[in-house]
């Protein structure tokens, strides 16, 4: 979860971006792309490489009008039946000058807009290992994740990532750099993941974790991760480490409609760019 953090602007003027589309699931076809979130960048084809899970195929991104982001799966405006300001009953209509169905209060006239949730977390590095937490809550109970959670009002993305790491792993960390921004339009979430290091070599499960463990890169449990966002983040990280240096990554995760959040392979990563 990020708050007013312009990572794209920072890196676009200082790094050599390489936009692409990344297909993880070997038995699925990539969604077409609506537009590149960075239109000033030119697509660069990248050759096939091996990921810790399966072969990852990078494909240059091109404009199209059939992206799943245009289908607006996240949120159901018809579930908003009452006004959050005055409590009046809402009607569902497309306001003048708008293009989407909204919940409009029939008394005060205010419009309820639905916006994505921001998730912030840390990829904690220590002695060539990565800190993971086993979830003690649903969804994905019993599966492994990076410490991460929803950003709170009044905190920055970095502050939220540090807080979530403390809450889930009882670990005090120092953020060293941003690592990945991953948008998931289908469920209305954006992940902001930071690289971090332990201030002290101490950690233990918080209330939302049943275990915490440092995993060597080659032992990361890719088949027991909690969400597609974790698969993407850790796959990119391991690839970067093997290449010699972590990069900053941007991508859009397109989940297949109707799939479970724990179906970690039912997605494609489009618009993949890195510094």
N, C-alpha and C positions, 0 to 999 in steps of 0.2 A: 504494500500500500504506500503510495507516495503522496506528498503534499507539495504542490507548486515547485516540483523539481524538474528542471529542463535539461535532462540528460542528453536528449537528441541534439539540442542546439550546441551544447558543450562539445560533443564529440564530432559533430558534422564539420566543424571548422578546424579540427586538430587531428583527425584520423582519416585513414583511407578506408571508407566503408565498402563492403562487398555484399550487395543485396542478393538474395536468392530465396528459393522456396525449398524446404527440407521435408522429405517424406519419410516418416519413421516406420509406419506399419507397412510391411511388405505385401500385404494382401488387400490394400486399399488404394484408391486413386486420389491424387491430390485435388483439393477444391481449386477452382479458378479464383483469381484475385480481382477484387474490386478496384483497388488502386494501391500504389505504394504509399505508405505513410510519409515517405521522404521523397517527393516527386522530383527533386533536383538530382537524385542519384540515378545512375545508369545501371541496369541489370548486368551482372557479371556471372557467366556460367562457371561453375566450379566442378571439378572432377569427383568421381565416386570415391568415397573413403569408407573405412570400417568404423562402426560405433561399438560401444561395449555391449549393445543388444543385438543389432542386426546391421545390415548394410544401409547406409544413409545416402540418399540420392539428392543432390542439390540441383535445383532447376531454376533458371532465370525467371523472375517475376514479370508478368505483363498485365496490362489493364484488361478488365472484363467487367461486365455488369451483373454477373451471376454469383458473386461472393456470398457465402452464408452470412456474412456480417450484415447484408442487406435484408435478411429475413427476420432479424430482431427476435431471436428466440428468448433472450434473457428477459425475465420478468413478464408478468401478465397484467396489463393495465386494468383489465376488467375485474381483477381481484380488489382494486382500490374502490371501495363502495362509499366511504365517508371521508370528508375533508379533514386533514390533519390540523387545520388552523381553527375552524369553527365547529367542526363536527357535523356539518350539513351533508346531506346526501349528494353523491356525485352522479354526473352523467358522463357518458363516454362518447367523445366526438373528436374530430380533427379541427383544432382552432384555426382561425384565419391566419394565413401566412405560414402555417406549419404543414408537415407532411405525414405526421404520425398520430395515431389514436392516443388521446390523453384522457385522464380523469379530471373533469372540470366540476368544481363545486356549484351546485344550483342555487346557493344562497349568497356566498361572498364572491363567487366568480373566479377564485384562484385556481391555478392549474398545478396538478401534482406531476412533477417530472421525475422519471426514474433514471438514476445514474449508476454507473458501475461502482463496485466495491474495490477498494485498493488493499492489496495484501503486501506486507513487507516481511522479509526474512533474511537470515544470514546463512551463508555457506562458510562454516567455520573450519579453517585449516589448522592442523596441529601435527607436527612430526610426520608430514607426508600422509596424513590421514584426514578424513572428513567426519565431522560430528553429525550423527543422525539420531532422531528420536522415534521411538515406536509409539504410535498413537494409542491413547487410552480412552478415546472418545470416538463417536461416529461423526462423519462418515469415515470409512477406511480404518475402522478399529483394528489394531494389531499389525498395521503396516507401517513402514518406515517413511520418515519425512525429514526435510530440513526444518529447523525451528522457524515458524512463520505464522502470521495471523493478520487479522484485519487492523488497519490503521485507525487509531483513535483521533477524535477531534482535538486539535491543539498540539499535535506532535508532528514532527517531520518524518519522512520515510526512514531516515537513519535512526532516529529515536525509536520509532516503532519496531524496527528490526532488532535493535538492541534489547528493547523491552520484551519482545516475544521470545528471544533467545534466553533471557533471564527467567521468564515464566515457565518455559517448557523444558529447559535443561539446567536451570540454576547455574548458568554460566555467565560470567562477566566478560564481555568481548569488546574489542576495539575494531571498528570498521576500517578497512584499508582502501576499498574502492568499490564502485558499483560493478556488478557483473552481468546482470540480465534484466531486461524489461520484457515481460511476456503478457500479451493481451489475450483474453479468452472471451470473445464476444458472446458465445452461446450462453454462458452462465453469468455474464456481466461482471467479470473480474479482471484486474490487471495486477500482475505480480512484479514486485521490485525486489530483486535479490542482490545482496551485497556480500563481497568477500570480507571475512573477518578473522581475527586471531584471538585466542584465549589470553586474557590478562594474567590469569593463574591457571595452572593445569588441573582445575577442579570443575566437575559437573556431576549432576545427578538428576533423576527424573522429577519433573514438576507434576502438578496435579493432572495435567492433560497427557502425560507420558507415562508409559509403564517401564520403559528402558531408555537409556542413552548410551551410545557406543561410538567409538572412533573406528572408522573403517578404512583400511588401506584402499587405494584407488582400484586395485584389481579385485577387491572383495566387496565392493558396493553391491547390495542386494537388489539389482535392477528388476528382478521379477517379483519383488515384494515391496515395491514402493507404493506410496499412497495415491498419488495423482499423476496425470500426464505432465503437469508442470514440473514435477520433481524428476521425472524421466528425462525431459528435455534439458533442464538445468544441469543435472549431474552428467548427462551424456556430453553436453557441450564443454563442461568443465574438464572431464577426463581427456577429451580430444585436445583441448588447449594445453593441458599439462604435458601430454605426450608430444605436442608440437613445440613445447618449450616455454610458452608464455600465455597467461590468461588474457582474454580479450573482453571487450564489452559487447554484448549481444542484444539485438532486438528481434522479436518475432511475434507472429500471431498464431496461437493454437486454435485450430478449428476442430472442435469436438463433433463427432457424428451425432445427429439428433436421436434422442431416445436411448443413448447409452448411459451406463452407470458412471458416476464420478470415479469409481474404483476400476473401471475398464481402462487401464492406463495406456493401452496401445491403440485405442479407437480415436485417432486424431491425425492431422497433418500439421506441420509447422510451416507457415507461409511467410513471405516477406522477410526471410531471415537475413539479417545484416550484422556485420561485426566490424569492430575497429581494426 
